[in-house]
Amino acid sequence: ASPQQIVAGVASRDVAASDVGKLITLTSGSALTLTVPSGLGFTAGQRVDVLQLGAGQVTVTGSGATVNASPTAKLRAQYSAATLLCVGTDSYVLLGDLAAI
């Protein structure tokens, strides 16, 4: 099997259709936002992995898409990881090492 492709980021960004199956790494000393727009075309079961490499907390939010998570849609700490899983059209669940309320 091919290794997972890594997309490195140092600023807030939107998830792109081309990110499906990839690992997005986010590195910053300040808080960052990963926005999930509507219309990405993901189908149920497709995913994007997210890794917070910096101290800046990563928040995952929807813009026209629904992102559900428990307890929050924020990664817990530096080196925390999560998976953004598509469960339906413009509907996602964030699973992983998430921050408490």
VOTOR-590984 format. One line per field, with one value per atom (N, C-alpha, C): x, y negated, z; atom name; residue number from 1. Coordinates in Angstrom, 2 decimals. Last residue first. Example, Ala and Ser with C-alpha at 12.3 -4.5 7.8 and 13.67 -1.06 7.14 Angstrom:
2
u = (12.85; 13.67; 12.90; 13.19; 12.30; 13.20)
v = (2.25; 1.06; -0.03; 5.69; 4.50; 3.30)
w = (7.08; 7.14; 7.87; 7.80; 7.80; 7.80)
atom = (N; CA; C; N; CA; C)
nr = (2; 2; 2; 1; 1; 1)
//
This chain:
101
u = (-14.58; -15.34; -14.78; -11.49; -12.67; -13.34; -10.32; -10.30; -11.60; -9.58; -10.26; -10.27; -8.34; -7.85; -8.35; -11.24; -9.83; -9.54; -13.37; -13.03; -11.56; -15.98; -14.57; -14.29; -18.13; -17.89; -16.38; -20.20; -18.94; -18.96; -21.89; -22.05; -20.83; -22.19; -21.89; -22.08; -23.74; -23.50; -23.34; -22.13; -23.21; -22.88; -19.92; -20.99; -22.20; -16.46; -17.70; -18.74; -14.37; -15.01; -16.32; -11.41; -12.65; -13.29; -9.53; -9.98; -11.31; -6.71; -8.13; -8.41; -4.15; -4.59; -6.07; -1.73; -3.03; -3.40; 0.55; 0.69; -0.61; -0.76; 0.27; 0.46; -4.23; -2.91; -1.95; -6.89; -6.60; -5.30; -8.76; -7.75; -7.23; -12.23; -10.88; -9.92; -14.93; -14.28; -12.92; -15.68; -15.56; -14.94; -16.04; -16.84; -16.76; -17.46; -17.72; -16.39; -18.87; -17.74; -18.14; -19.84; -20.20; -18.99; -20.24; -19.16; -19.60; -21.87; -22.04; -20.88; -21.28; -21.23; -21.38; -21.29; -22.23; -22.26; -18.56; -19.09; -20.03; -17.48; -18.13; -18.57; -14.24; -15.58; -16.15; -11.83; -12.43; -13.87; -9.01; -10.47; -10.95; -5.96; -6.69; -8.17; -3.81; -4.91; -5.65; -0.37; -1.65; -2.75; 1.89; 1.19; -0.16; 1.90; 2.31; 1.53; 0.68; 2.11; 2.59; -2.12; -1.68; -0.24; -3.44; -2.42; -1.98; -6.07; -5.57; -4.59; -7.32; -6.70; -6.08; -10.35; -9.14; -8.60; -12.32; -11.81; -10.61; -15.32; -14.07; -13.63; -17.76; -16.61; -15.28; -19.78; -19.71; -18.56; -17.85; -18.92; -18.71; -17.28; -16.88; -18.10; -17.89; -18.10; -17.61; -17.88; -16.58; -16.72; -20.12; -19.85; -18.51; -19.07; -20.03; -19.56; -15.87; -16.92; -17.92; -14.43; -14.98; -16.12; -11.45; -12.85; -13.26; -9.46; -9.61; -11.09; -7.75; -9.05; -8.95; -5.43; -5.75; -7.13; -3.60; -4.75; -5.02; 0.01; -1.30; -2.40; 2.17; 2.14; 0.82; 1.59; 1.58; 1.64; 0.88; 1.93; 1.90; -0.89; -0.99; -0.01; -1.28; -0.56; -0.65; -3.49; -3.21; -2.50; -3.27; -3.02; -2.68; -5.87; -4.56; -4.49; -8.40; -7.43; -6.06; -8.93; -9.50; -8.40; -8.01; -7.44; -7.95; -9.38; -8.15; -7.50; -11.32; -11.72; -10.50; -9.96; -10.22; -10.62; -10.58; -10.38; -10.74; -9.01; -10.19; -9.75; -6.94; -7.23; -8.54; -4.49; -5.86; -6.13; -1.06; -2.10; -3.46; 0.66; 1.10; 0.09; 0.60; 0.05; 0.56; 1.19; 1.64; 1.05; -0.10; -0.27; 0.07; 0.96; 0.92; 0.83; -0.40; 0.17; -0.03; 0.44; -0.51; 0.20; 2.06; 2.00; 0.98; 0.37; 1.10; 1.03; 0.84; 0.00; 0.87)
v = (-19.87; -21.13; -22.03; -18.51; -18.49; -19.85; -17.90; -18.63; -18.47; -14.67; -15.96; -16.57; -12.50; -13.08; -14.52; -11.34; -11.34; -11.96; -12.40; -11.37; -11.50; -14.19; -14.31; -13.35; -13.58; -13.36; -13.45; -15.32; -14.74; -14.52; -16.07; -15.68; -14.86; -16.40; -17.57; -17.30; -13.32; -14.55; -15.74; -11.32; -11.62; -12.92; -11.08; -10.12; -10.34; -11.40; -11.75; -10.66; -12.19; -11.10; -11.58; -13.23; -13.83; -12.82; -12.24; -11.87; -12.55; -13.57; -13.26; -12.88; -14.04; -13.71; -13.37; -16.02; -15.33; -15.11; -17.56; -16.16; -15.36; -19.76; -19.51; -18.00; -18.88; -19.43; -19.21; -18.28; -18.47; -19.22; -19.89; -18.92; -19.28; -20.46; -21.02; -19.90; -20.03; -19.88; -20.56; -18.14; -19.38; -19.06; -15.48; -16.54; -17.86; -14.98; -14.92; -14.67; -16.41; -15.89; -15.84; -17.17; -16.76; -16.15; -19.48; -18.72; -18.44; -20.15; -19.87; -19.02; -22.87; -21.44; -21.29; -25.55; -24.94; -23.43; -25.06; -26.25; -25.75; -23.64; -23.54; -24.90; -23.26; -23.84; -23.67; -22.45; -22.04; -22.52; -23.98; -23.83; -23.45; -23.47; -23.36; -23.13; -25.54; -24.57; -24.64; -25.77; -26.43; -25.42; -24.22; -24.47; -25.13; -21.91; -23.08; -23.20; -19.72; -19.63; -20.78; -18.01; -19.30; -19.17; -16.40; -16.30; -17.70; -14.64; -15.95; -15.75; -12.91; -12.89; -14.26; -12.45; -13.27; -13.19; -10.00; -10.69; -11.56; -8.23; -8.91; -9.77; -7.41; -6.54; -7.17; -8.93; -8.29; -7.29; -11.13; -10.16; -9.50; -14.56; -13.35; -12.43; -16.98; -15.78; -14.51; -19.49; -18.85; -17.61; -21.05; -20.75; -20.12; -23.26; -22.37; -22.09; -23.14; -23.79; -22.77; -23.11; -22.12; -22.78; -24.58; -24.76; -23.72; -24.74; -23.94; -23.95; -27.30; -26.72; -25.96; -27.76; -27.62; -27.03; -29.67; -28.84; -28.90; -29.80; -30.41; -29.47; -28.45; -28.78; -29.41; -25.75; -27.16; -27.33; -23.40; -23.81; -25.31; -20.65; -22.09; -22.46; -18.27; -18.67; -20.18; -16.05; -17.48; -17.75; -13.25; -13.74; -15.22; -12.03; -12.59; -12.95; -11.31; -10.24; -10.72; -14.34; -13.06; -12.01; -16.72; -16.27; -14.89; -17.61; -16.85; -16.32; -19.22; -17.92; -17.01; -20.73; -20.72; -19.31; -22.62; -21.29; -21.39; -25.80; -25.00; -23.60; -27.00; -26.67; -25.93; -28.77; -28.26; -28.02; -27.73; -28.74; -28.07; -25.86; -26.70; -27.81; -22.46; -23.80; -24.54; -19.74; -20.54; -21.94; -16.76; -18.14; -19.01; -13.58; -14.58; -15.97; -10.46; -11.74; -12.74; -7.27; -8.37; -9.67; -5.00; -5.76; -6.88; -2.28; -3.55; -4.25; 1.20; 0.00; -1.25)
w = (27.56; 27.61; 28.69; 26.30; 27.17; 27.14; 22.95; 24.22; 24.98; 21.49; 21.52; 22.91; 19.65; 20.90; 20.99; 17.83; 18.18; 19.52; 15.20; 16.18; 16.55; 13.93; 14.28; 15.43; 11.27; 12.69; 12.89; 8.86; 9.31; 10.82; 5.91; 7.32; 7.76; 3.16; 4.00; 5.50; 3.03; 2.28; 3.22; 5.59; 4.66; 3.94; 7.09; 7.38; 6.48; 7.01; 6.34; 6.63; 9.66; 8.93; 8.31; 10.59; 10.15; 9.20; 13.32; 11.98; 11.73; 15.11; 14.97; 13.52; 17.60; 16.24; 16.25; 19.35; 19.29; 17.82; 19.40; 18.98; 19.06; 21.80; 20.79; 20.64; 22.51; 22.84; 21.67; 21.53; 22.95; 23.22; 18.97; 19.36; 20.74; 19.12; 19.27; 19.63; 19.30; 17.98; 17.99; 22.30; 21.53; 20.18; 23.22; 23.81; 23.06; 20.07; 21.51; 22.21; 17.08; 17.85; 19.31; 13.73; 15.09; 15.77; 11.35; 11.99; 13.42; 8.35; 9.77; 10.27; 6.11; 6.42; 7.93; 6.22; 5.30; 5.43; 7.60; 6.95; 5.85; 10.73; 9.43; 8.92; 12.27; 12.20; 10.80; 14.58; 13.31; 13.30; 15.97; 16.03; 14.64; 17.53; 16.27; 16.55; 19.46; 19.41; 18.08; 19.16; 18.87; 18.66; 19.28; 20.55; 20.33; 16.42; 17.20; 18.49; 15.27; 15.60; 16.46; 15.12; 15.65; 16.08; 12.37; 13.42; 13.83; 10.86; 11.28; 12.43; 7.99; 9.31; 9.59; 6.40; 6.41; 7.83; 4.60; 5.78; 5.45; 3.65; 3.31; 4.48; 4.64; 4.84; 4.44; 2.23; 3.54; 3.59; 0.13; 0.34; 1.69; -0.70; 0.02; 0.12; -1.84; -2.64; -1.98; -0.73; -0.99; -1.87; -0.01; -1.41; -1.72; 2.64; 1.99; 0.57; 4.39; 3.61; 3.07; 7.35; 6.43; 5.65; 8.53; 8.16; 7.12; 11.17; 9.96; 9.63; 12.79; 12.47; 11.16; 15.52; 14.10; 13.93; 17.94; 17.58; 16.08; 17.61; 17.85; 17.40; 16.78; 18.19; 18.60; 14.50; 14.83; 16.33; 12.17; 13.09; 13.28; 11.13; 11.39; 12.48; 8.58; 9.80; 9.92; 7.27; 7.33; 8.65; 5.37; 6.72; 6.63; 3.08; 3.44; 4.92; 2.30; 2.54; 2.98; 0.63; 1.04; 1.16; -0.39; 0.88; 1.31; -2.59; -2.85; -1.56; -1.50; -2.01; -2.23; 1.47; 0.03; -0.40; 4.36; 3.80; 2.32; 4.77; 4.47; 4.04; 7.50; 6.10; 5.99; 9.40; 9.26; 7.79; 8.85; 9.02; 8.94; 8.13; 9.25; 9.52; 6.98; 7.04; 8.26; 4.77; 5.91; 5.82; 4.07; 3.63; 4.84; 3.12; 4.18; 3.55; 2.13; 1.77; 2.90; 3.34; 3.38; 3.01; 1.07; 2.32; 2.20; -0.59; -0.65; 0.70; 0.00; 0.00; 0.00)
atom = (N; CA; C; N; CA; C; N; CA; C; N; CA; C; N; CA; C; N; CA; C; N; CA; C; N; CA; C; N; CA; C; N; CA; C; N; CA; C; N; CA; C; N; CA; C; N; CA; C; N; CA; C; N; CA; C; N; CA; C; N; CA; C; N; CA; C; N; CA; C; N; CA; C; N; CA; C; N; CA; C; N; CA; C; N; CA; C; N; CA; C; N; CA; C; N; CA; C; N; CA; C; N; CA; C; N; CA; C; N; CA; C; N; CA; C; N; CA; C; N; CA; C; N; CA; C; N; CA; C; N; CA; C; N; CA; C; N; CA; C; N; CA; C; N; CA; C; N; CA; C; N; CA; C; N; CA; C; N; CA; C; N; CA; C; N; CA; C; N; CA; C; N; CA; C; N; CA; C; N; CA; C; N; CA; C; N; CA; C; N; CA; C; N; CA; C; N; CA; C; N; CA; C; N; CA; C; N; CA; C; N; CA; C; N; CA; C; N; CA; C; N; CA; C; N; CA; C; N; CA; C; N; CA; C; N; CA; C; N; CA; C; N; CA; C; N; CA; C; N; CA; C; N; CA; C; N; CA; C; N; CA; C; N; CA; C; N; CA; C; N; CA; C; N; CA; C; N; CA; C; N; CA; C; N; CA; C; N; CA; C; N; CA; C; N; CA; C; N; CA; C; N; CA; C; N; CA; C; N; CA; C; N; CA; C; N; CA; C; N; CA; C; N; CA; C; N; CA; C; N; CA; C; N; CA; C; N; CA; C; N; CA; C; N; CA; C; N; CA; C; N; CA; C)
nr = (101; 101; 101; 100; 100; 100; 99; 99; 99; 98; 98; 98; 97; 97; 97; 96; 96; 96; 95; 95; 95; 94; 94; 94; 93; 93; 93; 92; 92; 92; 91; 91; 91; 90; 90; 90; 89; 89; 89; 88; 88; 88; 87; 87; 87; 86; 86; 86; 85; 85; 85; 84; 84; 84; 83; 83; 83; 82; 82; 82; 81; 81; 81; 80; 80; 80; 79; 79; 79; 78; 78; 78; 77; 77; 77; 76; 76; 76; 75; 75; 75; 74; 74; 74; 73; 73; 73; 72; 72; 72; 71; 71; 71; 70; 70; 70; 69; 69; 69; 68; 68; 68; 67; 67; 67; 66; 66; 66; 65; 65; 65; 64; 64; 64; 63; 63; 63; 62; 62; 62; 61; 61; 61; 60; 60; 60; 59; 59; 59; 58; 58; 58; 57; 57; 57; 56; 56; 56; 55; 55; 55; 54; 54; 54; 53; 53; 53; 52; 52; 52; 51; 51; 51; 50; 50; 50; 49; 49; 49; 48; 48; 48; 47; 47; 47; 46; 46; 46; 45; 45; 45; 44; 44; 44; 43; 43; 43; 42; 42; 42; 41; 41; 41; 40; 40; 40; 39; 39; 39; 38; 38; 38; 37; 37; 37; 36; 36; 36; 35; 35; 35; 34; 34; 34; 33; 33; 33; 32; 32; 32; 31; 31; 31; 30; 30; 30; 29; 29; 29; 28; 28; 28; 27; 27; 27; 26; 26; 26; 25; 25; 25; 24; 24; 24; 23; 23; 23; 22; 22; 22; 21; 21; 21; 20; 20; 20; 19; 19; 19; 18; 18; 18; 17; 17; 17; 16; 16; 16; 15; 15; 15; 14; 14; 14; 13; 13; 13; 12; 12; 12; 11; 11; 11; 10; 10; 10; 9; 9; 9; 8; 8; 8; 7; 7; 7; 6; 6; 6; 5; 5; 5; 4; 4; 4; 3; 3; 3; 2; 2; 2; 1; 1; 1)
//
